[in-house]
Structures are given as structure tokens and as C-alpha cells.
């Protein structure tokens, strides 16, 4: 089977694999996202080399025709670099040139929200619903909009950074450096960093290496311990931001279906239903009539499907 090597460059982890023409995902390699450029590139290159080496041992998988990467940040027209990557150490780095020179094949870059949306459009629970809006709550907030079967990029390929629009003027500082953004309230990184700041280190038996997870903040809010009130406040503001943001998107874009996904919803599954209820309660009948809300089918695989699709090498 023909294949494309696809990558998911995220703020917490990166994932690389071969995607075959039947949407199979093979030879997966994962690496943690580090905040320094040279170690990041070294880990990425090594992971890609491991994918290629494993492919050579599997009968029936052809060598990849191209490489496609779904990445956090804004990719300008031409697609050679990321110009706005607050959760990656790649701002302005000529990533396409680096990968082409090292591996000798065509490379495409696509915003990760758009890559996820394209993957969900191709074979998710809302496949071929058009327009399709996808919102992903992870380290940050990702968004993708499919219009006429293709990801919508806007005039300068910078559309969709809904997490970096203002929720509360003068509010909390966002990981991007500005203040009051939706992501600074309902992004996973913002929630866990706020918990560390306001609640201190997570109790014994919770968290990872002294850091909170979103699931731990939810558990603290549901308990009766001394951290409960602070955790509830963090989650209440995160819920308000997430619900407002999704409702605004639905009113503005009038999608046929909305995919809600991302790792944060795994740690806080109640948020999904609260978002749906808020949209149904606060939007007009013209917006909510026949609107479908569905979970992500592909999860992180959807980014790989969309990144593979961006190369044009497997599917028309």
C-alpha cells in the first residue's frame, strides 16, 4: 500500500507514523515536546528515522511518497515555517527546508486544528458534513473549519486562532504572552499552571512530577478537601470560557456539525455535555436546528490523516 509519513507536532507531545491509503496508522513513534529548538529537532529527526526503519521490516507497506505535518501555530502562505508557535520552539524556523534536506521528499505543513478537522471530515463521526467545525481542547485550544471539503485558512492562512481572541480584557496572561485570551482560561496548560500557582503542588498520589493534570484538578474540585474551593473556581472559569467560545463559533459560522475532542476532555468529560447544553440554551433556532455534536473519532490519528491529506499523495 502507498503511504505518507505524517507528524503531529503538539505542545505536550509529538507523534509520527506512516499513514496508508486505507487510513491505517503504522510504525508510530512518540516523543515529548521540549521547549528548546535543537533538542526538539534532534528528537523529531530520530523519531522519523525510527518510523522509516520499522517500515522497511513490514511487507506490503511502500516507502512514503511525501511527509505531512500537522502543527500548532500559524503557517504563512507558502507553508515553509511556523510564524506563531507559542507552545513549540519553532517560531520562524524553516521546518520544511530542514525536513526536505534531511529526508529528501516533499513536505507539507498544516495547522493542527485544520489537520484534525480534515481527518474528521474524511472518516470521522461527522464525515462529509459541510461546513464542519472541530474544536480540540488540549495543551491549547485548536480549531478547524472545513468548507466545501477543504480546510479554511483565511486570507493569510492564519484563520481560526479562536483561543487567542479575548475572553476577559485585562485578564489572565496567556501562554502566547498576551492577556485575557480564551486559551488562558480553558486551555489545558493554562488550567494546570493556574492550579500550581493558586493551589500549590498536587497532593501525594496525584499529578506528574509535581505538576497538576486537568483530571487532578477535577478530582480536587469534587472532593471535600482544602483545595476544593480553589479548584472549583478554576474549573468554573474554564467552563464559562469554553462554553462561550463554542457558542460564539456556532453563531458566527453556522456549521452543520461540531466535533469536540482533545485530551483535556478525557480528563474532564463533563465539560463536553455542558458545552452542548450551553449552545442549545443560548443560540437561536436557526443555529441549533439540526446541529450535530459528535466526539472525535480519530483523536490524535485525525491529525495524522489530515496531515497526510495535505500532501495530496494518497487521496484526491
VOGU-3710 file (C-alpha; in Angstrom, 3 decimals, decimal comma):
1> xxxxxxxxxx> 0,000/0,000/0,000  1,072/3,558/-0,679  1,983/5,593/2,395  2,749/9,097/3,609  4,804/9,878/6,706  2,682/12,106/8,918  3,543/14,043/12,051  1,565/15,662/14,844  3,635/18,435/16,452  1,859/19,315/19,687
11> xxxxxxxxxx> 2,599/21,403/22,727  2,937/18,383/25,046  3,974/15,541/22,749  4,774/14,829/19,121  3,699/11,748/17,214  4,999/10,385/13,933  3,695/7,481/11,840  3,042/6,142/8,382  -0,491/6,653/7,087  -1,558/4,218/4,394
21> xxxxxxxxxx> -4,162/4,790/1,710  -6,738/2,787/3,724  -6,282/5,268/6,644  -4,198/2,790/8,612  -1,679/4,273/11,047  1,571/2,291/11,271  5,007/2,385/12,919  4,018/5,025/15,496  6,730/6,904/17,389  6,052/9,374/20,229
31> xxxxxxxxxx> 8,368/11,933/21,802  7,803/14,540/24,479  7,795/18,155/23,305  10,780/20,030/24,674  10,974/23,828/24,700  14,468/24,142/23,183  14,899/24,056/19,433  17,977/21,849/18,973  16,814/19,036/21,289  13,347/19,249/19,726
41> xxxxxxxxxx> 14,712/18,837/16,196  17,051/16,029/17,244  14,186/14,083/18,844  11,940/14,683/15,820  14,580/13,531/13,343  15,328/10,410/15,361  11,623/9,525/15,615  11,187/9,904/11,838  14,218/7,707/11,220  12,740/5,037/13,505
51> xxxxxxxxxx> 9,435/5,131/11,598  11,266/4,692/8,296  13,420/1,870/9,663  10,401/-0,003/11,012  8,557/0,398/7,704  11,354/-1,452/5,931  10,578/-4,553/8,020  6,837/-4,650/7,179  5,726/-6,381/3,998  3,102/-4,545/1,965
61> xxxxxxxxxx> 3,919/-1,000/3,119  5,596/1,057/0,427  8,126/3,740/1,241  6,415/7,080/1,900  5,717/9,329/-1,054  5,793/12,543/0,988  5,694/13,955/4,506  2,908/15,999/6,053  2,923/17,662/9,462  0,028/18,987/11,486
71> xxxxxxxxxx> 1,493/21,568/13,808  0,399/24,035/16,421  0,816/27,642/15,308  0,257/29,788/12,227  1,734/28,750/8,900  2,030/31,589/6,353  1,262/31,200/2,635  3,941/29,008/1,129  3,967/26,770/4,183  7,695/26,589/4,880
81> xxxxxxxxxx> 7,778/27,698/8,506  5,655/28,417/11,562  5,460/32,102/12,385  3,442/31,932/15,577  4,058/28,871/17,731  3,640/29,701/21,433  3,808/26,029/22,506  6,663/24,949/20,194  10,315/26,081/19,912  9,972/26,583/16,155
91> xxxxxxxxxx> 8,813/30,167/15,705  10,241/31,291/12,350  12,320/28,143/11,853  12,395/26,872/8,196  10,968/23,480/9,132  10,104/22,381/5,584  13,665/23,014/4,369  15,095/21,140/7,354  12,982/18,038/6,760  13,397/18,058/2,968
101> xxxxxxxxxx> 17,171/18,320/3,233  17,374/15,520/5,772  14,880/13,051/4,277  14,701/14,003/0,598  10,977/14,041/-0,057  8,206/16,644/-0,469  6,919/18,154/2,793  3,709/19,995/3,632  2,781/21,865/6,819  -0,775/22,353/8,040
111> xxxxxxxxxx> -2,130/23,912/11,219  -3,004/21,069/13,612  -6,595/22,219/14,122  -7,151/22,177/10,376  -5,375/18,842/10,057  -7,655/17,335/12,724  -10,736/18,789/11,085  -9,728/17,418/7,679  -9,142/13,996/9,190  -12,533/14,042/10,939
121> xxxxxxxxxx> -14,170/15,192/7,707  -12,625/12,318/5,770  -13,666/9,494/8,095  -14,933/10,723/11,489  -18,366/10,585/13,126  -19,380/13,670/11,124  -17,735/12,616/7,875  -18,656/14,847/4,917  -20,822/17,187/6,996  -20,126/20,579/5,447
131> xxxxxxxxxx> -19,415/23,087/6,921  -17,744/21,085/9,696  -16,395/22,811/12,806  -13,895/20,985/15,001  -12,727/22,228/18,392  -9,956/20,483/20,294  -9,135/21,182/23,923  -5,590/20,080/24,646  -2,475/21,938/25,793  -4,035/24,856/23,944
141> xxxxxxxxxx> -7,258/25,294/22,002  -7,298/24,057/18,419  -9,933/24,798/15,819  -10,532/23,655/12,279  -13,258/24,612/9,822  -13,983/22,604/6,686  -15,790/24,479/3,910  -16,511/22,878/0,536  -14,493/19,838/1,560  -11,262/21,703/2,354
151> xxxxxxxxxx> -9,775/23,384/5,444  -10,500/27,109/5,587  -7,316/29,133/6,036  -8,346/32,758/5,536  -6,549/35,463/3,603  -3,080/34,799/5,038  -3,602/31,204/6,172  -3,944/32,485/9,744  -7,675/31,935/10,335  -9,013/30,020/13,280
161> xxxxxxxxxx> -6,922/31,052/16,290  -10,091/31,328/18,372  -8,178/30,519/21,562  -6,267/33,765/21,118  -9,298/36,014/20,898  -10,224/37,930/24,036  -12,479/36,432/26,687  -11,716/38,875/29,512  -9,964/42,158/28,673  -7,019/42,615/31,005
171> xxxxxxxxxx> -7,437/39,079/32,343  -5,013/36,236/32,903  -1,807/36,075/30,893  -1,964/33,593/28,028  0,935/31,256/27,145  1,298/33,370/23,973  2,226/36,362/26,158  -0,921/38,443/25,714  -3,702/38,699/28,276  -7,334/37,721/28,640
181> xxxxxxxxxx> -7,488/35,132/25,861  -9,890/32,195/25,911  -6,911/29,845/25,971  -5,613/31,436/29,166  -8,783/30,151/30,884  -9,797/26,939/29,102  -6,556/25,607/27,632  -5,200/22,556/29,435  -1,798/24,114/30,034  -3,382/27,265/31,462
191> xxxxxxxxxx> -5,598/25,246/33,828  -2,757/23,144/35,200  -0,357/26,082/35,528  -3,033/28,085/37,321  -3,628/25,156/39,682  0,078/25,057/40,553  0,100/28,814/41,069  -3,042/29,008/43,220  -3,276/25,584/44,873  0,381/24,681/45,228
201> xxxxxxxxxx> 1,872/21,316/44,354  -0,616/18,486/43,815  -1,204/16,195/46,803  0,715/12,939/47,118  -0,519/10,362/44,654  -1,680/12,971/42,150  -0,089/14,820/39,273  3,024/14,006/37,289  6,433/15,062/38,603  4,934/17,736/40,791
211> xxxxxxxxxx> 2,637/19,102/38,079  -1,159/19,029/38,029  -3,189/17,316/35,333  -6,654/18,525/34,355  -8,067/15,275/35,757  -6,407/16,009/39,114  -7,958/19,484/39,218  -11,366/17,905/38,526  -10,794/15,360/41,299  -9,804/18,116/43,736
221> xxxxxxxxxx> -12,949/20,085/42,865  -15,140/17,033/43,512  -13,537/16,277/46,874  -14,251/17,982/50,193  -10,650/18,795/50,989  -8,931/22,158/51,471  -8,233/22,549/47,746  -11,831/22,089/46,615  -12,940/25,727/46,529  -9,886/26,869/44,588
231> xxxxxxxxxx> -10,173/24,011/42,108  -13,889/24,724/41,587  -13,162/28,367/40,802  -10,531/27,415/38,203  -12,924/24,964/36,544  -15,902/27,322/36,706  -13,982/29,982/34,800  -12,654/27,401/32,352  -16,179/26,113/31,738  -17,534/29,619/31,208
241> xxxxxxxxxx> -14,769/30,357/28,696  -15,163/27,074/26,807  -18,941/27,313/26,591  -18,862/30,940/25,478  -16,207/30,258/22,870  -18,052/27,312/21,289  -21,386/29,159/21,244  -19,726/32,167/19,611  -18,209/29,917/16,947  -21,570/28,294/16,215
251> xxxxxxxxxx> -23,315/31,655/15,853  -20,553/33,053/13,655  -20,023/30,007/11,409  -23,373/28,144/11,433  -21,811/24,674/10,987  -23,721/21,500/10,125  -21,814/19,586/12,806  -19,348/20,233/15,609  -16,648/17,783/16,661  -15,478/18,199/20,256
261> xxxxxxxxxx> -12,206/16,493/21,061  -8,799/16,806/22,666  -7,045/15,299/25,630  -8,491/17,761/28,119  -11,977/16,323/27,595  -10,627/12,919/28,602  -9,638/14,336/31,979  -12,816/16,397/32,262  -15,540/14,541/30,306  -18,384/16,525/31,945
271> xxxxxxxxxx> -17,290/19,610/30,038  -18,473/18,184/26,731  -22,128/17,935/27,815  -22,041/21,352/29,462  -20,836/22,894/26,212  -23,625/21,202/24,260  -26,258/22,324/26,777  -24,946/25,901/26,716  -25,112/26,094/22,915  -28,644/24,685/22,889
281> xxxxxxxxxx> -29,714/27,150/25,580  -28,114/30,337/24,270  -28,283/30,206/20,461  -31,190/30,804/18,113  -33,185/28,050/16,472  -31,588/28,865/13,116  -28,184/27,977/14,601  -29,084/24,971/16,741  -31,669/23,393/14,393  -30,261/20,081/13,105
291> xxxxxxxxxx> -26,834/20,907/14,557  -24,942/17,740/15,471  -22,360/17,484/18,249  -20,125/14,431/17,965  -16,950/13,236/19,685  -13,712/12,922/17,790  -13,349/9,535/16,128  -9,695/9,737/15,256  -8,330/11,604/18,271  -4,670/12,175/17,532
301> xxxxxxxxxx> -4,992/9,922/14,472  -7,239/12,565/12,889  -4,297/14,986/12,817  -2,218/12,355/11,032  -4,996/11,689/8,484  -5,333/15,419/7,805  -1,571/15,926/7,599  -1,377/13,050/5,112  -4,255/14,531/3,102  -2,410/17,865/2,894
311> xxxxxx> 0,351/16,255/0,818  -2,093/15,272/-1,940  -0,231/11,985/-2,336  -2,884/9,498/-1,156  -6,393/10,878/-1,666  -7,847/13,304/-4,157
//
